[in-house]
Structure formats: structure tokens, C-alpha cells
Amino acid sequence: MGAKAWEINNKVKVILTKYWIDVLKLLINTVKDSVLIKGDLRFKSGAAEDDATIIEILKKVEREILLIPEIKHISWHLTEWEKRGGKWVRKKEIKRKAGE
């Protein structure tokens, strides 16, 4: 990993930490103009417990990361959350809707 990627990864971690997201549960990697965020989305000290709050936080985090000049794209690979059609949904809801 180059120095620039390391710097961007740290900026992303600062943004995530600002919203009480446990960065130790996530892999954050930068390649060219894309950031990969992969793993288990967990919050410290019960900062977000309901889905609506988590969705709002994810939207804010995404907006802030995309404000980093070098970043054009975020690739999310979260264990319980997925972005579908521009909207955040919990993966178990996706499975439930598919089974209907």
C-alpha cells in the first residue's frame, strides 16, 4: 500500500470513528479512486440501535467519504447491510422480500 492510500484509509477511519463505528471490525482498503469497506458494521456504546438511525449514519458516512478529493467510488461489502437501488437495506429484509 502506498503512502497516499494509507492517508486516504486514515481519513476514512476518522470519518467512521466520528459516527462511533467500530473500525476494528472493518477492512478498509483504497485502490486508485475507490475505497473498499468490508466487514461487520458495529457501533461503539450503542450509538445506533434502530435501522432508521443506522441508515442515516451510512448515508452521512458515504457523503463525507465522497468529499475526499481522490475518492470517486465506495465499494461496500458489509455483513448485514447492502445498498440496493440507491437505498440501504438490512440483508435479512432482502431475503424476506425475495421469499414472498
N, C-alpha and C positions, 0 to 999 in steps of 0.2 A: 504494500500500500504506500502510495506516495504521500508527501507532506501535505499536498492540497486536499487529498481525500481524507486524511487524518483530521485536518482542520474542519472540513465540512461535517464529518462524523461527530466531532465535538460540538459543533453548532447545533446539530440535530439533537444530540443528547441534552443540551441545555434547554432547548425548546420542550422536549418531552418531560424533563425534570420540572420545569416551570408549572406543568399541569399535573404534577405528582404521579407521573407514570414511572413505574419501576424499570429503569433501563437495564438492570441486570438480567431481566427475563427476555430481553430482546437482542437480536443480532442486527447491527446497523452497519451497512456497507455502502460505499459510494464508488460508482464506476462512471467515468465521464460526467454526463449531466443528469444522472439518475441516482436516487437513493433507494436502497432496499431496506425495508424494516420488516423483520421476520421474528415470529415467536409468540409468546404468551403476553397479552395485554393485561397488566395488573397495576393497580393503583395503591400507593402508599397511604396509610392511615385512613382508609375508607373514603378517599376524596371523591369517588364516583361509584355509586351503587346501583342506580337505576339506568336502564338502557337509554332513555332520552338524554340524560346527563353525559353518558359516555359518547353518544353520537355527536353531541355539541362539542365536546372536547376533541374528538377526532377531526371534526371539521376545522376547528381553530388551529390544531396542530398542523394539519395539512396546508392551510393557508400560510401559516408562518414559515414552514419549511420551504414552500414555493417562493417565498420572498428572498431566500438566499440566492444571490445573483447567478451562481453557477448551476443551480438546480432547475431542471425543466420538467422532471417526472419523478413520481414516487411510486415504487412498487411495494404494495402491502401484501404480506403473507402472514396474517395473524391467525392464531388457532381458533378463535371463537367469533371473529368478525370478518366481514367481507364487504367490499364495495360493489354494488350491482346497479347498473344504470345510473350511476352518479349518487346513489344513496347507500348509506351504511346500514347493514342488517346483521343481526346475530345469525351465525351459521345454522343453528338448530331451527330457526324460523324458516330458512331457505329449504331445509329438508322437509319440514312440516308442510310447506306450501306445495312442494313437489309431489308429496304423497296424497294430496287432496284430489 
